[in-house]
Amino acid sequence: MEGKLSKESTCSILEQVATDGKKRKMNLFNLDMIISVGILI
């Protein structure tokens, strides 16, 4: 996986509870990390 960012270093999982009571998981990406590493490459 050389040259690519790992999901663990750029993403975090956020859980939200919807109005129907169901939990929804969303992946939130750390754009600052993606940009800073992209500039170095």
VENVENDA-V760730 format. One record per backbone hydrogen bond with DSSP energy under -0.5 kcal/mol. NH is the residue of the N-H (numbers start at 0). CO is the residue of the C=O. Records with the same first field share a line. If there is no record, write none. Layout:
# VENVENDA-V760730
NH=CO / CO
This chain:
# VENVENDA-V760730
3=0
8=5
9=5
10=6
11=27
13=11 / 25
15=23
17=15 / 21
20=17
23=15
25=13
27=11 / 25
28=26
29=9
30=28
33=29
34=30
35=31
36=32
37=33
38=34
39=35
40=36
